[in-house]
Amino acid sequence: MKSVNKWLITITVMLPTVMEIIDTSVANVALPHMQGSLNAGTDEVTWVLTSYLVSNAVVLPMTGWLSRLFGRKRFLITCIILFTLASLLCGASPNLATLICFRIIQGAAGGALIPISQAIMMETFPPYQRGMAMAIFGVGAMFGPIIGPALGGWITDNMNWRWIFYINIPVGIIAVLMATAYIHDPPYMKRVKMKIDYWGLLFLTTGFGSLQVVLDKGQQDDWFNSPFILTFSAITIISLILMIRTELRNPEPIVNLRLFKNISYAAGTLIMFVVGFCLYSSIVMIPLFLQTLMGYSATNAGMVLAPGGVATLITMPIVGVLLQKYDGRKIVFFGLSIGAIAMFIMRGFSLDAAYPDFVWPRVILGIGLAMTFVPLTTLTLAAIQKEEMGNATGMYNLMRNMGGSFGIAIATTLLARDSQFFQVQLTAQINSIGTKFRMTLEQLKTALIYRGMDSFTAEKQATAMIYNNVRRQAGMLAYNHIFWYVGLAFIGVIPLLLLLKRPKIEHH
């Protein structure tokens, strides 16, 4: 096997990874613009995001199998080419249906890029440097969600939403050239003649695809009151049960579920699911809170998230160095605890808070995530043999994404229900007989009359102002509630750390 400088390999696999991760979040900002130019409704346009996530979820667990079927290098290059081509076609889409169709292809090609890149990184670096390798990989992985929305916003404001897809083309071309030159398959990753497990493929695709649709559309369609969601939930449950049964019986499964017999890997993957849950739900809730209740613009809300991302980027390499000296489980313990503390601080957000009040808990969360991501990945994948690395990274990344989808679905549902609940409670407290309410109403009314309004309009306006204030207070209480739950979730997975094995570190 040819020896290539490991840093060249690192740059080669990081390019498609960053491109794929940016693409997951870059379209969110551009949705209103797409809606206008493609003449689509709000419910329809969100399929631009859902379709990408669904095909991504389907391909992730199959990555290891597809790498063995086609040969890893060939599969990686094919995915980059497909992703770049699909980006070009997304940008050129004349209507919503074609855009969604090309987003499905883009999501499927993108789904395999991260696990393959991660597997190549784990193999390229010797065991004692794997912590550092995962730290570098983590920097790339965290760089995406930070730069994505900001870049998307800037491109949409200054050029046209189509350019958020076109920018992938030069990156894709460079990535293909570099992968052709620098990536080589180890002997055990050459193409293998395999019987294709068609049933496994069918159940996997329908199971994970339907689950992603349920999570993405649940709140919008009022969950189980909707026949659409009920149908997809039933398909999900039946398909996943059949998939587990088929895959455990098959000697050459598409998804090797036997990996979960390894307690350390199973525990690490479960912790990652919860970390994904916490990360994505908080990253969606913070800008929503700022834009709906505090009146921040999209760009300013992005500026609240960005310092937290920068904190993650700075902390990750430091964690990589610490991992070579200390037990990774202790670092993850501190990471999860810091994450919980950050969420408990956010639980105290009020409507009087200023920009710095929002930024610093986000920075603390960023440090906590950096201390969790890198060592957790290294510990979870340490117990896996090289031959199974593609399979293991695929399932691991799928669990992080699924955790994220569950997090967003549960958080948006809680937000809608809690806001209503608190609004009813607050309104009951300020009934029209309450003296405080009458006084406030009179004061506002007097002020409005003083500005030249007639008595009837002033009373209506004053009541509306009080109602609006109640609505905002109820919203704030709902957000505080969600941040509290996310903090508890961080603490809840700490006991699972006891199941992670400490890898033996051999220095060369």
N, C-alpha and C positions, 0 to 999 in steps of 0.2 A: 504494500500500500504506500502511495506517495505521501511524503511528509510535507504538509503545508503549514506556514506560520499560523498559530492558533488565533492571532489577532485579526489576520485577514479573513479567516473563517468566521470569526465573531462579527466583523462588519458585514460580511456577506449575508449571514442569517438575520442580522438585526434589521437590515433594510426592508425586506418584505414584512417582517413582524410589525415594525412601526407603521408601515403603510396600511396594514390590515387593521391595526388597533385604532389609528386615526379615523379610518373609514367607518368604524362602528359608531363613533360619536359625532363625526363631522356633519352628518346629514340632519341631525336634530334641529340645529339652528336655522337651517335653510328651508324647513318644511313650509312655513307661511308663504315663502317666495314660490316654491314649487306649486303650492296649491293654486296661487294666482295664475301662473303661466300655463299650468296643465289643466286648469278649469276643473278642479276636484274638490270634494267636500272634506271637512276635517277628519271624519271617520275613515274616509277612503285613503287620504294621503298618509296616514300613519302606517299603512301597509308597506310603505317604502322602508320603514324601520323593521316592522314585524317580519316581512319576507326574508330580509337579510339575516335576522336572528334565527329564524326557523331553519334555513338551510345550513347556517353555521352550526347549530345544535346537532343537526343530523350527521354532519361530516366529522365533527370533533372525535367522537368515540371510535370512528372507523379508521382514523388516520394510520395507526400502526399496521392494520390489516392491508390497507391500500398500498402502504409503502412496501410491504412484502410482496404484494401482487405485481406491482409495476417496477420495483427497484426504487430505492428512496430518492436517489439523485434525480432520476427521470421524473418521478412523481412531483418532487419539489419544483422543478423547472416548469413542468406542465401547469402546476397550480399558479405559479407567478404569471405565466403567459396568459392563462385563462382570466386571472384576476385583472390584469392590465387591459386585456381586450374588453372584458365586461365593463370596466370603468369607462372606456372610450364610448361604448354603446349606451351606457347609462347617461352619459353627458349629452349624447346625441338623440336621446329618446324623444319622439314627437308627442307621445301621450302617456298617461299614467300606467296603462296596462303594460306597455313595452318597458317602461322604467322598472316596474315591479318584477317583470320577467328577467331582466338583466341583473337586477339586485339579487335575485335568487341564485343566479350563476356566480355572481361576485361573492356572495356569502358562502357558497359551497366551496369555491376555490380558496377563499380566505380562511375557512375553518381549519384547513390542514396546515396552514403556514406556521402558526404558533407552536403546536406540538412538535412538528418536525424540527423547527429551529431549536426548540428547547432540548430535544433528544440529541441533536448534533452537538449542541454546546456541552451537555453532560458527558458526552463521549470524548470530546476534543480535549477537555481539561483533565489532568490527573485528579484523583479523589481529593487530595488536600487543597486543591484550588477550586473545587466545585462551588464552594460558598461564594468566592469572588465571581465565578462565571455566572451564577444565578443573580448576583447583585448587578452585574452589567446588563444581564437580560432584563432584570426588573426595572432598571433605569429606562430601558427602551419601552417596556410595557407600560410604565407609569407616565412616560413622556406623551403617549398617545392621548389618553383622556384629558390631559392638561391642555395640550396644544390644539386638540381636535375642535372643541367648541369655539375657541378664540379664532383659530384659523378659518373655520367655517363661517363665522360671523364676519370676519374681515373680507373674505373673498365674496360673500354674498352681498355685502354693502358696497364694495368697490368694483366688482366685476359682474358676475352673473352666477347663479347657483350651479350652472353646468360645469363651471371651472373647478368645483370641489371634487369632481370626478376626473377631469382632465389632468389635474396635477399629478395623478398617479402614474401617468404614462412614462415620463422620463425616469422616474424612480424604478418603475417596473423593468424598463429596458436595461438600466444599469445592473439591477438585481439579477436578471437572467444572465447577463454577460459574466458577472462575478461568480454566480453559482456554477456556470459551465466550466469556468477556469479553476475554481478553488475547492469545490465540494467533491469528495470521492466516497463511494460506498465502501464501508468495511466489508470483509468477506461474508459475514452472516447477514448482510442486508441486500445481497444480490437478489434478483428476481427468483421467485419460487413458483413451481407449478402447484397450484392449489385448486381444490374443489371449491366452487363458490357456494357459500352458505346462503341460498336464496331466501329461505324462510327468515333467518336471522336478519338479513338485510331489510326484508319487508317490515318485520315487526319493529325494528330499530327506527326506520324512517318514519313510520306512522306514529309510533309511540312518542319519540322526542319532538317530532314536528307538531303533533297535536298538543302536547304539553306546553310548548312555547306559544302556540296560538291562544290557549286557555289563559296563560299568565299575562299575555300581552293585551288581550281584548276583554279580560274578565270584568274589570271595574267599569269600563265603558258600557258594557252590555248588562250591567247589574248581575254579575255572577250567575248563581244557579237558578235565578228567575228567568234566565234566557235559554230557550231550547237549543240555540246555537252552541252555547258554552256547555250545556249538559251533554249534548251529543259528543262534542270533542273530548270532554272529561271521560266519558265512557270509553271512547276509542283509546284514549291515553292509558287508562288502567288495564284494559284487556290486552292491548299491544305490549305494554311493558311486562306484564305477567308472562305472556307467551314468549317474549324475547328472552327473559331470564331462564325459562324452562328450556327453550331451544339451545341457547348458548352454552348452558351447563352440560348438555348432553352431547354437544358437537365436539369432536376431537380437534377440528380446525375452525374455531368460532371467529366471527367478525370482531366481537368485543370479548376480550379475555376476562370474564368476570372472576375467574379463579385467582386473579391478582388480589382480590379482596380477602383471600384467606390469610394474606400477610397482614397481621393486626396493625403493624406500624403504618403501612400504606393506607389501610382502610381508615384509621384514625386521622391521619394527615389529610386525607381527601375530605373527610367529614368536617374537619376544622376549616379547610379551605372553602367549603360550601358556605359555612356561617360567615367567614370573613368576606366572601363575595356578597352575601346578603347585607352585611353591615356597610360595606364600602359603597355599593351601588345605591342602596336606599338613602344613605346620607348625602351622597353626591347629587341625587335627584331632588331631595327635599330642601337642601340649603338654597339653591337658586330659586326654587319655587317660592319659598318663604320670602326671599328678598324681593322677588318681582311682584308677587300678588299682595303682600301685606306692607312692604316697606317702600314700594314704588321705584325700585332700582331698575335700570335698563339692563338688557341682556349682557351688554359689555361690562357694566359695573358689577353685575352678579358674578360674571366670569373672573373679575379681578379679586373677588373674595375667595374664590376657589384656588386661583393660581398660586398664592404664597404657600398653601398647604402642599401643592404639588412640588413646588421648589424644595420645600423641607424634606419631602420624600426623596427627591433626587439627590440631595446632599447627604442624607442619612444612609442611603443604600450602600454606597461603597464602604462607608465606615463599618456597617454591619458585616459586609463581606470580609473585612480584615478581622473583626472580632470573632467571626465564625471559625477562623483558623486556630484560635486560642481557647475559646470557651465553648461550653455545652450549648448547642443551638436551642435546646428546649427551654433553657432559662431566658434566652433572648426573646423567644416567642411569648413566654409568660409575661415579660415586661411589655412587649408590643401590644398584647391583648389588653393588659391592664391600662396602658396609656390610652388605647383606643376607647375603652370604657369611660375613663376620666373625661376625655374630650366630649363624649356624648352627654355625660352628666352636666358638663358646663353649658353645652348647647341647650340643655333642658331649661336653663335659666334665661334664655333669650327673651327680651321684652320688646314692645313696640317703641320704646324710647332709646333702644340700643343704637350705637353709632358704628361706622365702618370697622374701627379696631376691635370692637366687641365681637364682631363676627369672624374677623380674620384669625385671631390668636387661637381659639379652640380648633379651627380648621388646620392650623399649623401643627398643633399638638397631635391631632388625628393623623396628619401626614407622617409625623415621626413614628407614631405607633404602627402605622401600616407598613412602613419600611422595615421596622424591626420584626414584623410578623411574616411578610411575604417571603423574604429571601431565605431565612433559616427554615421556615416551614417547607418550602419547596425542596431545599437541599435534604432535609431529614426524611421527607416523604419518599423522595425518589432514590435515596441512598440504598434502600433495601432491595431495589429492583435490578434484575440482571440486564446486561446490555441488550440482549436479544428482545426483551420485552419493553424496552424504554419507550418506543413509539406508542405502544398500547397504553402504557402507564401515563405518559404525558397527555395523551388524548383524553383519557377519562378524568384526569386531574383538572385540566382546563375546562372540560365540560361542566364539572361540578362547580367550578368558580362562576362560570357564566350562568348556570342554572340557579345558583345561590343569588346572583344578581337579579335575575328575572323574578324569582320569588320575592326578593327584598322590595323591588320596585312595585310589584303587584300588591303586596300586603300593605306597604306604606301608603300608596295612593288610595287604597280602599279605606284604611284606618282614617286617613285625612278627611275623606268625604263624610264618613259616619261620625267621627268624633266632632267635626265642625258643627254638624247638625245637633248633636247631643248637647254640646256646650252652649250653642245658641239658644236652644230651648230653655236650658237651665238659667242662663243669664237673663233672658227675656222675662222669665217667671219672677226673677228677683226684682226687676225694675218695673213692676206693674204700675199702671197709670195713677194709682192712689198714692204710691210712694212719694214722700215729701222731697227727697233728694232729686228724684226724677222731675217733679214739677218745678223745683228751683232751677235745675239745669236747663230745662226746656224754656222757662221764662227768661233766663239770662241770655240764652242763644237767640230767642225770639226778639228780645229788646235790642240786642246788638244788630240783628238783621234789619229791624224797623229803622234803627238809627242810620243804617246805610241806605235807606230809601225804599225799603220793600213794604208792601201793604200787609196788614195784620194776618190775613188768611194765608197768603203765600209764605210769610215768615214762619208761621206755625208749622206748615207742611215741611218747609226746608229744615227747620230745627229738628223736627221728629226724624226726618231722613238722616240728618247728621248723627243723631244719637244711635239710630238703627245701624248705620254704617260702622260706627265705633264698636257697637256690640258684636257685629259680624267679624270685625278685625280681631277683637279680643278673643272671640270663640275660636277663630282660625289659629291664633297664636297658642292658645291652650292645646289645641289639637296637635300642632307641630311639637310642642314641648313633650307631650305624651309619647309621640313617635320616637323622639331622640332618647327618651327614657328607656323604651323597649329595646332600641338598638344597643344601648349601653349594657342592658341586662344580657342581651345575646352574646356580646363580647365576653362577659364574665362566665356565662353558661358553658362555653366550650373549654374553659381552662382545665377542668378535670381530665379531659381527653389527652392532654399533654403527657400524662403518666403512661399512656399506651405507646408513645413514640419511642423507638429505640435510638440510643445514641450511636451514630456511626463510628466505626473504628477509623481513625485518621492515620494514614501512612504517609510520612514525608519522604520525598525522594531527593 
